[in-house]
Amino acid sequence: MIRALQCPLDEDLSQLARFLRSRGVVHRISEEGGRQVVWTVDEADAQIVQTLYASGVPAIDEPERPVQPETTPWQHSLRHIPLTMAVLLVTAVVAAITRLGSDPTTVVLFTLVPLGADGYLLEQPDMSQWWRLITPIFLHFGVLHLAFNALWYWELGRRIEMRSGSLWLLGLTLLFALVSNVSQWLIGGSVLFGGLSGVLYGVLGYCWLYQWIAPNVHFDLPKGVVILMLVWLVLCLTGLVTLLGFGAIANTAHVSGLLIGCATGALAGALSRHRGAQ
């Protein structure tokens, strides 16, 4: 586990512990060297603990829950972020089926458009196979492509799921997938592309704008994360990433995902702030 916080032994951490339990943040408080130490499963949860301790623990209305037996990280993930885990599982299965995008006979099962009678991909989507508007997000071409996207969906998707629930994250994922995939086809002029990147920029924009308008501990991203993702986006747009041998980049999917994510994040943040002001 991660050492998230140290504080004096006589400091009362009961309110912090209750709030963490109410939000599904697995933690443990122990005594070490005459000080209290708060342990968490990972760095993201550690950051939540540090932010709460520094800014003050919000009041919670629900009664204190009985202390549950300590769970493993996998049990914690399956219980509190099942949608994030499900998307990553489907992505991994598709990567295995398509051999990381190297098997054309299986890749075409997940492309935006199906094969035509001539054995080539059609130029337009077949709306009788409407699910293809979503399935390109599960396609990945190479280990680095898969690892990069999986890591960031895990980091950003679970923040949304822990705060707003699985159905909300599912809706956002489908919306961002639809907008980024269709935009890549209409504007980018390509029917053979794949990856979670459009969705990733969507959830990044969502968390970024939501946090700017209605700050909360879950969306409090380190500034370096936002800067890194935006710098990567600019590098992709310049064509430098492609020149360095990373392959063709679905830039339109990235930009459209970021724009729709910012729009939905601003709207959701404004609604949350309005409710809080009432």
GUTIFI-367824 format. One record per atom (N, C-alpha, C): x, y, z; residue in one letter. Coordinates in steps of 0.05 Angstrom, whole numbers, padded with zeros to 5 digits, always signed. Layout:
% residues N
XYZA;...
END
This chain:
% residues 278
+00017-00024+00000M;+00000+00000+00000M;+00018+00025+00000M;+00005+00048-00005I;+00019+00073-00007I;+00016+00089+00019I;+00039+00100+00029R;+00038+00117+00052R;+00027+00145+00043R;+00002+00150+00049A;-00011+00174+00039A;-00008+00198+00057A;-00006+00194+00084L;-00007+00217+00103L;+00005+00208+00129L;+00019+00227+00142Q;+00028+00224+00170Q;+00019+00248+00186Q;+00010+00243+00210C;+00001+00265+00227C;+00004+00257+00256C;+00002+00276+00274P;+00007+00271+00303P;-00012+00249+00313P;-00003+00235+00334L;-00018+00212+00344L;-00044+00221+00358L;-00045+00245+00369D;-00069+00254+00383D;-00089+00267+00365D;-00084+00268+00339E;-00103+00281+00321E;-00126+00262+00314E;-00150+00272+00315D;-00174+00256+00309D;-00179+00253+00279D;-00176+00229+00269L;-00179+00224+00240L;-00205+00209+00234L;-00223+00209+00254S;-00248+00193+00250S;-00265+00204+00228S;-00267+00231+00226Q;-00284+00243+00205Q;-00272+00237+00177Q;-00246+00239+00176L;-00233+00232+00150L;-00238+00203+00143L;-00235+00185+00162A;-00239+00157+00157A;-00268+00151+00148A;-00288+00164+00161R;-00316+00160+00153R;-00321+00170+00125R;-00309+00193+00118F;-00313+00204+00091F;-00301+00185+00070F;-00277+00176+00076L;-00264+00158+00057L;-00280+00132+00053L;-00290+00121+00075R;-00307+00096+00072R;-00332+00102+00057R;-00344+00126+00061S;-00369+00132+00047S;-00365+00135+00017S;-00340+00141+00009R;-00334+00144-00020R;-00320+00120-00032R;-00318+00099-00016G;-00306+00074-00027G;-00276+00075-00029G;-00263+00092-00015V;-00233+00094-00017V;-00222+00075+00004V;-00210+00054-00005V;-00198+00034+00013V;-00173+00046+00027V;-00172+00044+00053H;-00149+00056+00068H;-00145+00041+00094H;-00123+00047+00107R;-00117+00036+00133R;-00102+00057+00149R;-00108+00059+00175I;-00094+00078+00192I;-00079+00062+00213I;-00053+00067+00215S;-00037+00052+00234S;-00019+00072+00250S;-00007+00062+00271E;+00012+00077+00287E;+00040+00069+00280E;+00057+00088+00275E;+00085+00082+00267E;+00103+00104+00277E;+00121+00097+00295G;+00140+00117+00305G;+00127+00140+00320G;+00106+00134+00334G;+00093+00154+00350G;+00076+00173+00333G;+00069+00166+00308R;+00052+00182+00291R;+00031+00164+00278R;+00009+00176+00270Q;-00011+00162+00254Q;-00004+00163+00225Q;-00007+00140+00212V;-00001+00138+00183V;-00026+00128+00169V;-00034+00142+00148V;-00057+00134+00132V;-00046+00120+00106V;-00054+00096+00102W;-00045+00080+00079W;-00068+00078+00058W;-00062+00079+00033T;-00081+00075+00012T;-00071+00055-00009T;-00089+00047-00026V;-00083+00026-00046V;-00063+00037-00067V;-00067+00062-00076D;-00050+00072-00097D;-00047+00102-00094D;-00032+00114-00113E;-00025+00142-00112E;-00049+00160-00115E;-00068+00152-00132A;-00092+00168-00137A;-00108+00171-00111A;-00112+00149-00096D;-00126+00150-00071D;-00110+00166-00050D;-00083+00164-00051A;-00066+00179-00033A;-00070+00209-00038A;-00072+00217-00063Q;-00077+00245-00069Q;-00103+00255-00058Q;-00124+00238-00059I;-00150+00245-00048I;-00147+00250-00018I;-00133+00232-00004V;-00130+00235+00025V;-00115+00261+00031V;-00094+00267+00017Q;-00078+00291+00022Q;-00094+00316+00017Q;-00110+00316-00004T;-00127+00339-00011T;-00148+00344+00011T;-00161+00322+00020L;-00181+00324+00041L;-00168+00335+00067L;-00145+00325+00074Y;-00132+00333+00099Y;-00124+00362+00098Y;-00115+00371+00074A;-00106+00399+00072A;-00129+00419+00071A;-00151+00411+00057S;-00173+00430+00053S;-00196+00427+00072S;-00196+00405+00087G;-00218+00400+00105G;-00237+00379+00095G;-00247+00362+00112V;-00264+00340+00104V;-00293+00350+00102V;-00306+00347+00079P;-00334+00355+00076P;-00352+00340+00095P;-00374+00352+00103A;-00393+00339+00121A;-00408+00318+00104A;-00415+00296+00117I;-00430+00275+00104I;-00456+00270+00120I;-00477+00265+00105D;-00503+00261+00118D;-00509+00233+00126D;-00497+00214+00111E;-00503+00186+00116E;-00490+00177+00142E;-00502+00157+00156P;-00491+00147+00181P;-00465+00132+00175P;-00449+00130+00196E;-00424+00116+00193E;-00429+00086+00186E;-00415+00076+00167R;-00418+00048+00159R;-00402+00030+00177R;-00411+00006+00181P;-00395-00013+00197P;-00368-00018+00183P;-00347-00021+00199V;-00321-00026+00188V;-00321-00053+00173V;-00313-00052+00147Q;-00312-00076+00131Q;-00285-00089+00132Q;-00284-00115+00129P;-00258-00128+00128P;-00241-00116+00105P;-00215-00114+00109E;-00198-00103+00089E;-00199-00120+00064E;-00201-00107+00041T;-00202-00121+00015T;-00177-00118+00000T;-00173-00135-00020T;-00150-00133-00038T;-00156-00111-00058T;-00135-00100-00072P;-00140-00080-00092P;-00159-00089-00114P;-00158-00115-00122W;-00175-00125-00143W;-00204-00126-00134W;-00208-00134-00109Q;-00236-00135-00098Q;-00247-00106-00096Q;-00230-00088-00087H;-00238-00060-00086H;-00246-00049-00113H;-00230-00056-00134S;-00235-00046-00161S;-00261-00057-00172S;-00265-00083-00168L;-00290-00096-00179L;-00315-00085-00165L;-00312-00078-00139R;-00335-00069-00124R;-00342-00040-00130R;-00322-00023-00133H;-00327+00005-00135H;-00324+00017-00163H;-00309+00004-00181I;-00306+00015-00208I;-00309-00008-00229I;-00332-00021-00228P;-00336-00044-00247P;-00336-00036-00276P;-00346-00012-00283L;-00347-00004-00311L;-00319+00001-00322L;-00303+00014-00306T;-00275+00019-00314T;-00261-00008-00319T;-00265-00026-00301M;-00252-00053-00304M;-00264-00067-00328M;-00290-00065-00333A;-00302-00079-00356A;-00292-00068-00383A;-00289-00042-00385V;-00278-00030-00410V;-00250-00039-00415V;-00234-00040-00394L;-00206-00049-00397L;-00205-00079-00404L;-00223-00095-00392L;-00224-00123-00399L;-00231-00128-00428L;-00252-00114-00437V;-00260-00117-00465V;-00238-00108-00484V;-00224-00087-00477T;-00201-00077-00493T;-00179-00098-00494T;-00174-00111-00471A;-00153-00132-00471A;-00161-00156-00487A;-00187-00164-00486V;-00196-00187-00501V;-00194-00181-00531V;-00203-00157-00539V;-00201-00149-00568V;-00172-00149-00577V;-00154-00139-00560A;-00126-00138-00567A;-00115-00167-00571A;-00124-00186-00555A;-00116-00213-00558A;-00128-00225-00584A;-00154-00220-00589I;-00167-00231-00612I;-00154-00221-00638I;-00148-00195-00639T;-00137-00183-00663T;-00107-00184-00664T;-00095-00197-00644R;-00065-00198-00642R;-00054-00169-00644R;-00064-00152-00628L;-00056-00124-00627L;-00058-00110-00654L;-00080-00116-00668G;-00085-00103-00693G;-00070-00114-00717G;-00057-00137-00714S;-00041-00148-00735S;-00055-00170-00752S;-00079-00177-00743D;-00094-00198-00757D;-00118-00185-00772D;-00116-00180-00798P;-00137-00166-00812P;-00164-00180-00811P;-00164-00207-00809T;-00190-00222-00810T;-00206-00216-00784T;-00193-00210-00762T;-00208-00203-00738T;-00210-00173-00733T;-00191-00158-00743V;-00192-00129-00740V;-00218-00118-00752V;-00226-00129-00776V;-00250-00119-00790V;-00276-00124-00774V;-00275-00141-00753L;-00298-00145-00737L;-00305-00120-00719L;-00285-00103-00716F;-00288-00080-00698F;-00284-00053-00711F;-00280-00053-00737T;-00276-00027-00751T;-00302-00012-00754T;-00300+00013-00761L;-00324+00030-00763L;-00343+00020-00785L;-00332+00009-00806V;-00348-00001-00828V;-00341-00031-00833V;-00360-00047-00843P;-00355-00075-00849P;-00342-00078-00876P;-00335-00103-00882L;-00325-00109-00909L;-00348-00110-00929L;-00342-00100-00953G;-00362-00102-00975G;-00359-00128-00989G;-00376-00132-01010A;-00376-00157-01025A;-00350-00161-01040A;-00335-00139-01045D;-00310-00141-01060D;-00286-00147-01041D;-00292-00150-01015G;-00270-00156-00996G;-00256-00132-00985G;-00265-00108-00992Y;-00253-00083-00982Y;-00272-00070-00963Y;-00261-00053-00945L;-00278-00039-00926L;-00296-00019-00941L;-00321-00017-00932L;-00340+00002-00945L;-00331+00030-00939L;-00341+00049-00954E;-00333+00077-00950E;-00351+00091-00929E;-00374+00079-00923Q;-00393+00091-00904Q;-00403+00070-00884Q;-00410+00078-00860P;-00420+00059-00840P;-00446+00046-00850P;-00449+00021-00842D;-00474+00006-00846D;-00491+00008-00821D;-00512+00024-00821M;-00527+00029-00797M;-00542+00005-00787M;-00544-00016-00803S;-00555-00041-00792S;-00535-00054-00773S;-00510-00046-00774Q;-00490-00055-00754Q;-00481-00030-00738Q;-00500-00018-00724W;-00496+00007-00711W;-00475+00006-00689W;-00470-00017-00678W;-00450-00020-00657W;-00422-00013-00666W;-00418-00014-00693R;-00391-00007-00703R;-00384+00022-00700R;-00404+00039-00694L;-00398+00067-00688L;-00383+00069-00661L;-00383+00048-00645I;-00370+00048-00619I;-00345+00030-00619I;-00346+00007-00632T;-00326-00014-00628T;-00297-00006-00636T;-00292+00014-00653P;-00264+00021-00658P;-00248+00029-00633P;-00262+00037-00612I;-00247+00045-00588I;-00232+00022-00575I;-00241-00003-00581F;-00228-00026-00570F;-00204-00036-00586F;-00201-00025-00610L;-00179-00034-00628L;-00153-00019-00620L;-00131-00034-00617H;-00105-00022-00612H;-00084-00035-00629H;-00065-00019-00638F;-00045-00028-00656F;-00017-00026-00643F;-00010-00047-00629G;+00016-00047-00616G;+00014-00046-00585G;+00034-00055-00572V;+00035-00056-00543V;+00034-00028-00531V;+00050-00009-00541L;+00051+00018-00530L;+00024+00032-00533L;+00011+00028-00556H;-00015+00040-00560H;-00035+00030-00539H;-00035+00004-00535L;-00053-00008-00515L;-00046+00001-00487L;-00021+00000-00479A;-00012+00006-00452A;-00018+00035-00445A;-00012+00053-00464F;-00017+00082-00459F;-00047+00088-00454F;-00063+00077-00472N;-00092+00083-00470N;-00104+00069-00446N;-00096+00044-00440A;-00107+00030-00417A;-00100+00044-00391A;-00075+00053-00389L;-00066+00067-00365L;-00082+00092-00360L;-00087+00109-00380W;-00101+00134-00377W;-00131+00130-00373W;-00143+00109-00385Y;-00171+00104-00379Y;-00174+00095-00350Y;-00156+00079-00341W;-00157+00070-00313W;-00155+00095-00294W;-00137+00113-00300E;-00132+00136-00283E;-00155+00156-00283E;-00166+00161-00307L;-00187+00181-00310L;-00215+00170-00307L;-00219+00147-00319G;-00246+00135-00318G;-00255+00129-00290G;-00238+00118-00274R;-00246+00110-00247R;-00253+00135-00230R;-00240+00157-00235R;-00246+00182-00220R;-00276+00189-00224R;-00284+00188-00250I;-00312+00194-00256I;-00331+00173-00244I;-00323+00148-00246E;-00341+00127-00236E;-00343+00128-00206E;-00322+00134-00191M;-00323+00135-00162M;-00340+00159-00153M;-00340+00181-00169R;-00356+00204-00160R;-00385+00203-00170R;-00389+00194-00195S;-00416+00197-00207S;-00429+00170-00213S;-00415+00148-00210G;-00427+00122-00215G;-00421+00109-00242G;-00426+00083-00243S;-00420+00068-00267S;-00436+00076-00291S;-00462+00081-00287L;-00479+00088-00310L;-00471+00114-00322L;-00463+00133-00306W;-00454+00159-00316W;-00429+00156-00332W;-00410+00140-00323L;-00385+00136-00338L;-00391+00121-00364L;-00410+00102-00363L;-00418+00087-00387L;-00429+00107-00408L;-00447+00124-00399G;-00459+00144-00417G;-00438+00162-00430G;-00419+00171-00413L;-00398+00189-00424L;-00380+00174-00443L;-00373+00149-00436T;-00356+00133-00454T;-00369+00129-00481T;-00394+00122-00481L;-00408+00117-00507L;-00411+00144-00523L;-00417+00165-00509L;-00419+00191-00522L;-00393+00200-00535L;-00371+00198-00519F;-00345+00206-00529F;-00336+00188-00552F;-00342+00162-00549A;-00335+00143-00571A;-00349+00150-00597A;-00375+00155-00594L;-00391+00161-00618L;-00382+00187-00631L;-00378+00208-00616V;-00369+00234-00627V;-00342+00232-00640V;-00323+00220-00626S;-00295+00218-00636S;-00293+00200-00660S;-00307+00177-00660N;-00306+00159-00683N;-00318+00171-00708N;-00342+00182-00705V;-00356+00193-00728V;-00341+00218-00738V;-00330+00234-00721S;-00314+00257-00729S;-00290+00249-00745S;-00276+00227-00735Q;-00253+00218-00749Q;-00260+00208-00778Q;-00283+00196-00781W;-00292+00187-00807W;-00300+00211-00825W;-00316+00229-00814L;-00327+00251-00830L;-00305+00272-00837L;-00289+00279-00817I;-00269+00300-00821I;-00241+00289-00828I;-00234+00268-00813G;-00208+00256-00818G;-00206+00240-00843G;-00229+00232-00854G;-00230+00218-00879G;-00219+00189-00878G;-00220+00176-00855S;-00210+00149-00852S;-00231+00131-00840S;-00231+00106-00849V;-00249+00086-00838V;-00234+00064-00823V;-00207+00064-00825L;-00191+00045-00811L;-00175+00059-00790L;-00185+00059-00765F;-00172+00071-00743F;-00182+00057-00718F;-00169+00063-00696G;-00178+00051-00671G;-00164+00062-00647G;-00174+00055-00623G;-00161+00064-00599G;-00180+00079-00580G;-00173+00079-00555L;-00189+00093-00534L;-00182+00123-00533L;-00163+00133-00550S;-00153+00160-00546S;-00174+00181-00548S;-00194+00178-00566G;-00215+00198-00568G;-00231+00199-00542G;-00237+00176-00531V;-00251+00175-00505V;-00234+00186-00483V;-00208+00180-00483L;-00190+00190-00463L;-00189+00221-00462L;-00188+00233-00486Y;-00188+00262-00486Y;-00215+00273-00478Y;-00236+00257-00482G;-00262+00265-00473G;-00264+00265-00442G;-00255+00244-00429V;-00256+00243-00400V;-00236+00263-00388V;-00214+00268-00401L;-00195+00288-00392L;-00209+00316-00392L;-00221+00323-00415G;-00235+00348-00416G;-00258+00350-00396G;-00272+00328-00392Y;-00294+00328-00373Y;-00284+00334-00345Y;-00264+00320-00336C;-00253+00324-00309C;-00241+00352-00306C;-00227+00361-00327W;-00213+00387-00326W;-00233+00410-00323W;-00254+00411-00340L;-00273+00433-00338L;-00292+00430-00314L;-00299+00406-00307Y;-00316+00402-00284Y;-00302+00412-00259Y;-00276+00405-00256Q;-00261+00413-00233Q;-00257+00443-00232Q;-00254+00455-00255W;-00250+00484-00257W;-00275+00499-00247W;-00298+00488-00253I;-00324+00502-00246I;-00333+00493-00219I;-00332+00467-00213A;-00342+00457-00187A;-00321+00439-00175A;-00301+00450-00161P;-00279+00434-00151P;-00288+00411-00132P;-00275+00388-00135N;-00280+00365-00118N;-00255+00348-00117N;-00253+00331-00097V;-00229+00316-00092V;-00223+00295-00114V;-00244+00285-00127H;-00240+00264-00147H;-00228+00274-00173H;-00235+00298-00181F;-00226+00309-00207F;-00202+00328-00204F;-00191+00329-00180D;-00168+00346-00175D;-00143+00335-00188D;-00140+00337-00214L;-00118+00325-00229L;-00093+00342-00224L;-00070+00329-00222P;-00045+00344-00221P;-00042+00360-00247P;-00032+00385-00245K;-00030+00402-00269K;-00012+00389-00290K;+00007+00373-00281G;+00025+00360-00300G;+00010+00340-00318G;-00012+00328-00308V;-00027+00309-00324V;-00040+00323-00348V;-00054+00346-00342V;-00067+00361-00363V;-00047+00371-00383V;-00025+00382-00373I;-00005+00393-00391I;+00007+00371-00409I;+00013+00348-00397L;+00025+00326-00412L;+00006+00317-00435L;-00019+00314-00429M;-00039+00305-00449M;-00042+00326-00471M;-00043+00351-00464L;-00046+00372-00484L;-00021+00375-00501L;+00003+00372-00489V;+00028+00373-00504V;+00029+00350-00524V;+00020+00326-00515W;+00020+00303-00532W;+00000+00308-00556W;-00022+00320-00550L;-00041+00326-00571L;-00029+00345-00592L;-00015+00365-00583V;-00002+00384-00601V;+00019+00370-00618V;+00035+00353-00605L;+00056+00339-00620L;+00044+00321-00641L;+00021+00308-00635C;+00007+00291-00654C;-00003+00308-00678C;-00013+00332-00672L;-00025+00349-00693L;-00003+00359-00711L;+00022+00363-00701T;+00043+00373-00718T;+00054+00351-00737T;+00047+00326-00731G;+00057+00304-00748G;+00084+00293-00738G;+00095+00305-00717L;+00121+00296-00707L;+00120+00268-00697L;+00098+00261-00683V;+00096+00234-00672V;+00096+00213-00694V;+00082+00219-00716T;+00082+00200-00739T;+00109+00198-00751T;+00124+00220-00754L;+00151+00220-00765L;+00170+00203-00748L;+00165+00203-00722L;+00182+00188-00704L;+00177+00158-00704L;+00157+00149-00721G;+00152+00121-00724G;+00130+00110-00707G;+00113+00127-00695F;+00091+00117-00679F;+00066+00111-00694F;+00067+00113-00721G;+00044+00107-00737G;+00026+00130-00741G;+00005+00126-00758A;-00015+00147-00763A;-00031+00153-00738A;-00037+00178-00733I;-00051+00186-00709I;-00079+00196-00717I;-00099+00188-00703A;-00127+00197-00708A;-00131+00223-00694A;-00119+00244-00705N;-00120+00271-00693N;-00148+00282-00690N;-00165+00277-00710T;-00192+00287-00708T;-00208+00275-00685T;-00203+00249-00680A;-00216+00236-00657A;-00206+00248-00631A;-00181+00255-00629H;-00170+00267-00605H;-00183+00294-00600H;-00182+00311-00620V;-00192+00338-00617V;-00222+00338-00611V;-00237+00323-00627S;-00267+00322-00622S;-00273+00310-00595S;-00258+00290-00586G;-00263+00279-00559G;-00258+00300-00538G;-00236+00315-00541L;-00230+00336-00521L;-00252+00357-00520L;-00261+00365-00544L;-00282+00386-00545L;-00308+00377-00532L;-00317+00353-00539I;-00343+00344-00527I;-00339+00338-00497I;-00315+00330-00489G;-00310+00325-00461G;-00311+00351-00445G;-00298+00372-00457C;-00298+00398-00443C;-00327+00409-00441C;-00342+00406-00463A;-00370+00416-00463A;-00387+00402-00442A;-00385+00375-00441T;-00401+00361-00421T;-00391+00366-00393T;-00365+00369-00389G;-00354+00374-00363G;-00363+00402-00353G;-00363+00421-00371A;-00371+00448-00363A;-00401+00448-00356A;-00417+00434-00371L;-00446+00433-00365L;-00451+00419-00339L;-00438+00395-00335A;-00442+00380-00310A;-00432+00396-00286A;-00409+00409-00289G;-00398+00425-00268G;-00416+00448-00260G;-00427+00461-00280A;-00445+00484-00275A;-00470+00474-00261A;-00481+00451-00269L;-00505+00441-00255L;-00499+00433-00226L;-00475+00421-00222S;-00467+00414-00195S;-00464+00438-00178S;-00451+00459-00189R;-00447+00483-00173R;-00473+00497-00167R;-00492+00496-00186H;-00518+00508-00182H;-00533+00494-00160H;-00532+00467-00160R;-00546+00451-00139R;-00534+00457-00112R;-00507+00460-00112G;-00494+00465-00086G;-00500+00493-00075G;-00507+00511-00093A;-00513+00539-00084A;-00541+00541-00073A;-00558+00522-00079Q;-00586+00523-00070Q;-00589+00517-00041Q;
END
